Structure formats: C-alpha cells, structure tokens
Amino acid sequence: MYIKIILSYILGFLRISVEGYFIERFINLCVSKNILLWKTNREKSTFLKANITIRDFKKIAPIAKKTKCKIKIETKKGLPFIFNKYKKRKIFFVFLFLIVIAIIALSNFVWNIQVEGNSKIPTEEIIATLKQEGLDIGKLKGSIDTKQIVDKMRLDRNDLAWIGIELKGTNAHVRVVEADLKPEIIKEDEYCNIIATKPGIIVKVNAVNGTPVVKEGDVIKEGSILIAGWLEGKYTGTRYVHANGVVQAKVWYSQTEKVELKELKNVRTEKLENKYSVKLNNFQINFYKTLSKFEKYDTIIQNKKLKLFSDFYLPIEIIKITNYELEQRQEEHTKEEAKNIAVERAKEVLDKQVENKENILNTYINYKETDNAVEAQVIYEVLEDIGTKDKIVF
C-alpha cells in the first residue's frame, strides 16, 4: 500500500470530495474493487474527502452512480500536473535539466571529509595527512585509491592503530582507532638501570633485581639512578642485570596566581551582530564588511556544509560569524576574596597536572600581599612512583 501511495506522488493523484447519504456503502464498494483511498477526512456523515490515484478515479464513476454520491475534484497533485503547468516555460526545464546534470557531475567528487574515532589527534592533522596521501576536497572519486592511502598512513603514523576509509556519495567517511603509545620496552635480557623521572624525596625503595643506590629520605634530581643495573658478589664479582623494582617519592607541583583588588574584566553585553559568507570550494564570497562595528568583541564562527542527502554533500559552505560586544567593567575584591579567587585558579591548573588526586599528601598555600593585589602560591605534595627503566649502553 505504501509503495502505491509513493508511486502516486510520481504518477499523480487527486484530492476528491464525495457527498451523499450512502458514504459507507461507497467506501465498502471501493475496498471490494481494490480502489485505494488514503488521507480520508470525514467531516460529517454525508461528506468525505480523500486522496485517490488517477487510474482509480476512472473506476469510481459507476460506484458513485450506484450509491447516488456526487464526486468533485478538489486539487490535482503530482509530477504530471507540475510538468503540465510548466510545459510552456522552456527556460524552467532547461534550468532544471542543468541542475540535474550538475548534481550528477558533482556526485563524482569528494566534497566532505568526516573523521570519527579520534580524541588525541586533531581532526585537522588527520585531514592534512590524508591530503598528502591523495584524499582531498574536490578530488575525483575514481582517482582515489583508499587501500593505498590506508596502508601508507598505517605505515607512516605510529599513533594510529587502525584506519578505514569509505566513500559514500560525496562524503569520505574516515574512521580511526588511536594507538596507545607506550615507552620504549627494554627486553628482559638487556641491561638497564631504574632512574628518576622527576625530582623528589625518597619514601620507599623496593628493589626486585639490581642494587638500590638511594634510601628513604634521600633528595634526588631528575635522571638520578635509583636502582643500578648491576650486582656485586663475593665470588662472582660485578655482573650487570636487568634492574627491576618500585621507587616511591614525594614530589611537588606548584602554581602561582595573582589577583588584582580592582580587576578589569571583559563582559558580554546584550548586543551582537551576525555576518554571513558563502564558500564555493576554495572561493569565498563575503556578504559583510570585514571590520566589526564593535570596538571589543568575542567572535564565534560556525561552518555548515550544504547537503542534499545524508552523504551527498555539495561544494557549498555557509559560514556564520557572530560577534558579541564586550564591555570592560571593573570588579572590586576584598583581600580575603582575592585570596580565595587566586587559590581556586591555582588549584584548577594543578588538578589537571596531577593524575591521581588520592595520592595528594598535603596542600601548602603561601600568600604575598601588596596594596593593589594578592598573590597565592599553591603547592601539592604528591606520592608517586618515579622510576623508569633506562638501558645501559656500553
């Protein structure tokens, strides 16, 4: 039934009204004759509106006569009636023909690259690499060897564990799986030391293999040897080994923030302006003056590529530029308020640096005050494993 309704939009259909005392009988006879009526709207017991195909309309005259109903055509819809309406307008059909030809021609090119699966590698970087390998906006699809591009990118980039490219319509759908990059693995049969990755004070040394050269309470620098890759025996002498073990130390993260007692801040007003431009592949048309009417402003740019279907993009991009007016306002703080603001800002920075918050042993805060500002230094004391293996080269 649904296929028949869809075809009716292509072949044409009629919106009719049926009036009479035997509407029910009229409908039942149509059903028995396999005459399809859809979008029926019965306004009252003697009046009905419905859609019917052109072919079926020719069959209902005997039924209308039998049930003593009057049939009236309300509207005519579908492609046949549209073509009939514009058959004398040659320019319209020429223009329509050119559009169809243009769409067919454009469908042979790639007009959009969609990247999914990346979180660490910027999308722009992946697209730039794809361009170097032969996949770019405006490229003829027939000239793109996706397998060769995939193989080349897997070989050249060790930060990609997997990549797949699928050309759908005018869209290049690129899926990637990022590699979990690990430090250089030293084989068990190779000699190595364990060295410090950062400065700190030793808390615990647990050497499984090798000779500990530091003890609890020692202050060490970055790169200091913690567990040496050698053992010394009374009878065996000195022999080199693959050092293993865990070394924990107290390390410190520090951040200083300064807050003026009278701060000048840029605050958005309610005023804004929208500017638009159209980009045709690499050619951009601006419908606005380059400069903003605001003296100070924030700018947000939104890009939207036009598409006919889900994967059929056109080489047309609408660019919307929104400028929000900024007004400079003075905000006054007491010294206590300035201290709290400075500490919060410093902690916000430090929280991004410390991976495991549970390992924070202590927090130290130092203040420095002047007549116009307050400076807060926040220090996190953190317990961390600071050892890493370093190959011994002779």
N, C-alpha and C positions, 0 to 999 in steps of 0.2 A: 504493500500500500504506500509506504513511504517513498519507494522508488518512483511509483506512479505520480505522486504529488510533486517530487523534484523534477521529473520529466515534464510535467505540465507547465512549470515555470519556463522551461526552454521552448516547448511547443505551443504554449499559450493556453490561458484558461479564462473563464468568465465568472463574474460575481453576479448571481441572479437573485431575484425575489420571486417567491411563489405565494400566491394569495388564493384562498378558497376554504371551504368548510371541511374538506377531506384531506388535510395536510398529512395526517398519519398514514392514510392509505397511499398517498403519493410517495412518501418516504419508503414504505414497505415494498411497493412495486419497483422502485429504483434499486433497492437492495436485491430483490429477486432477479432483476435483469443485469446485476453486476455493474450498475452505474454508481460511480463514486461521487459522493457529496462530502466535502470537508469544510471545516470552519463554519459549521451551521450555527445560526443565531435565530432562535425562535422568539420574536418579540411579543407575540400573542398567539392564541390558539389558531387563528386563521391566517397568520402571516409568518413566512420563513425566509431567511437569507442564507445563501450557501455558495460555495465555490464548486465549479464543475468544468471538466475538460471540454475543449471544442468538439471533439468526437462524440462524447457522451451527450452534449447538448442537443445534437441532432436526433438522439434517440428518445428524448423526453416529451416530444410533441404529442405522440399517441397516449402517453401516460397522463399528461396534463388534460387532454381531451376526455379521457376516460374518467378522471377524478374531478372534472369540472373546475380545474385550477387555472389561474391566469399566470403566465410566465413573463417576466420582464428582465432584460439585461441591464444591470446597474453599471458595471465597469468591465473593461477589457484589459487584461494584463498578460505580460509575457513578451518574449523576444519578437515574435511575428508582428505584434502590434507596434512595438517600438520601431522596427525596421520599416514598417508601412508608414509610420508617422514621419520618418526622416528620409524616405526614399528619394525625395526631390532635392535633398540637401547633399550634394556631391562632396562638398568640402568636408562635411562632418564624417562621411565614410572614408574619405582619403586620410583625414586626420586619425580616425580610428584604426585604419589599416597600418599607418605609420607607427602608431603606438604599439600595435601587436608585433610588428616586425622588430621594433626597438627592444621590446621585452624579450623576444626570442633571442636576439643578438646579445643582450646583456646577460642572459642566463648562461652563457658560455664562459663567463669570467667570475673571478672571486672578488666580492665586494665587501666582505666582512670576515674577520678572523676572531673566533671565540675561543678563549683559553680557560680551561677548568682544571682544578686539582692542585693549583699552586698556592702556597701560603708564604713561603720564604722567598722564592724567586719572583721578582716583579714581572707582571704581565708584559710590560713594555720591553723588558730584556729578552723574554722568550720570543716575542714578535720580531724583535730586531735580529735575533739569531735565525729565525725562520726565513726572514727576508734575505739574509746572506746565503742561505741554502737553496733559495729559489721559490719560496712561497710568500707572495706579497699581494697587497690590494691591487686589483686591476690586472692580475695575471690570468692568462688564458688557462682554463682548467685542463685542457688536453695536453699542455706543456709541463704540467706539474707531476713529477714522479714522487708520490708520497712515500713509497717504500724507501727510496734512496735518501730522502730527507730525514726520515725516521732513523735509518741506520747511521747516517752521518752525525746526527745530534746525539744519539746514544754513545757513539764513539768519542765525540769531542767534549761532551759535558758529563763530568762525573757526579754532578749534583742532580741528575735525572736518572731515576731507577727504571722508568718506563715512559714512553710517549707514543701516542696514537693519533693519526690524522684521518678525518673523514670529511669528504667533500659532499655537502648536501645543498642542492640548489645553488645559490651564490655564496653560501656560507662555508668556511673552513672551520670545522669543529675539532679543536686540538685538546686532547686530554693528556695530562701529565701526572706522574707519581714521582714526588721528590725523593731523592736518596737520603738516607740517614748517614750523613758523613761522620766517620769515626777517625780518631787519631791514628797515626801510623802504628800498625800492630807489629811488635817485635816478637819474633819466633822464640819458642821456649829453649831452643838450642843456641840462641845468640846471647852474648854477654851484655848486661845493662846495669846501670845504677838507677836508683829512685831519687829524683831531685824535686825541689820545691817549686811550685807554680806561682807562689806569691810570698811576700814577707810575713812573718808572724812569730808567735811564741809557742814552742812545742808543748803539747799537753800529753800526748801518748804516742809511743813508738812500739809497733808490733812487727818485728822482722821475721818473716817465714823462711826466707833464704837471703843470704848476704850478711854484711856486717853493719850494724847501726853505728852511725858516726855522730848522732845527736842524741840528747836525752831531754827529759822533761825540764822545762824552764829555760832551755836554750833559745836565744833570739837568732832567727835565721833570715837570710835575704832570698830574694827570688833567684832560682838557679842553684842554690846551695845543695850539696849532696846530703841526703838524709840516710839512705841505706846504700852502702857501697856494694858493687857487684864483685866482691871477692871474699874469700875465706882463708884464714891462716891456721894451719895445724902444726902441731909439734913435729910430726913426722912427715906430713905431706907438703909442708911449706905453703907458699901463697898460690892459690888457684882461683881463677876467675869463674863467676857463676852468673846465672840469670836472677837478679835481685827481685824479691817478692816481699810484700808486706803493706801495712797501713800506717800512715803517719797523720795524726790529727794535730791541729794547731789553732790558736786564737789568732784571727785576722781582723782587720778593721776596715770599715767603709765609712768615708767621711763626705759630708756635703754641707756647704755654707750658702745661706740665702740672706739677702739684705732687703729690708722693707722700709721705705720712707714713711715718716709720720704723716706727710702730706703727699699722697700718691696721685699722679696724673694717670687717668685711665681712659681708654677709648671705648665709648659705649655706643651701641647702635641706637639710632633714633627710629621713628616710625616711617621715615622716608626711604624709598628705594626707586630704582629705575631698571627697566628691562631693555636689553639690546639684543637684536637677533642678527644672525648671518646664516648664509647657506653655503655649504661646501660641496662642490661638484668634483668628486675625486680629489685632485690636488689644487683646484681653483676655488678660491673663497670670495664670496660677494658679501660685503658688509652693508647692512641697512641702517647704519647709525654713524655718528661722529665718533672718532677714536677716543677723544677725551671725555671724561665724566663731568657732569655738572657739579658734582660734589668735590669739596676740597680734600676731605679724607673719607675713605670708604673701604669696605671689605668687598671682595669680588668672589662670586661663586659661578663656575662655568659648568653647564650641563650640555652634553652632546647626545643626540638621538639620531640613529641611522634609520632611514625610511625603509620599510619592507612591505611587500605585497602579501607574503605568507610567512609562516614561522621561520623558514630557512631561505627565503628568497629576498635578499637584501638588494637595495638599489644603490648606485654610487652617489647618493644624495644624503647629506648630513645636515640636520638643523642644529645650530649652535645658539643656546640661550645664555646670555651673560647678565647676571643680576648683581647690581652694585647697591650695597647697603650703606647709607650715610653713617659716618662715625662722628661722634661729638666728644671732645675732650672734657672730662669732668674731674674735679679734684675731690679725692676721698681722704678724709682725716681719720687717723687712728690714734688711740692712746698707746702708750709704750707697752702695756700688757697685751693689747690687741695685736700690735705689730709683732710681738714675740711669738704669739700663737700662730699667726699667719706665716711667719718665717719658718717656724718648726714644721708646720704642715707641708709647706712647699718642699722643704729639705727631705722630709720623710717620704714624700711622694716620689722623689727621684731615687732615693735609696731602696725603696721597696721593689723597684724594677731591677735593681742590681743583685739583690740577694735572692737566690733561687728558693731556698727552704727557710721560711720565717721561723720555724720551730727551733732552728739552730742559733737564733739570736740570744746570746747570753746576757748582754747588758746594753743599755742605751745611755749615752752620755750627751749632755747638752751644755754648750758654752755660749754665753751671750756677750756681745760687745755693744755698748750704747753710746750714741752721740746725741747732740741736741736735735738733730734732724732725722735720725734713722736708728734702727735696731738691726743688729746682725746676729744671726743664730747659726751656730755650728753643731750639727747633729752627727754623732759617731755611733755606729753599730759595731759591737764586739760579737763576732760570729765564730762558732766552732765549725771547722771544715776539714775535709780530707784534702791535703795539699800536695800529695805525692803523685808524680807521673814518671813513667819509665823513659830513660834516655840511653840509647845504645852506646856501648863503649867501642870507640874506633881506635884501632892500633896504628 
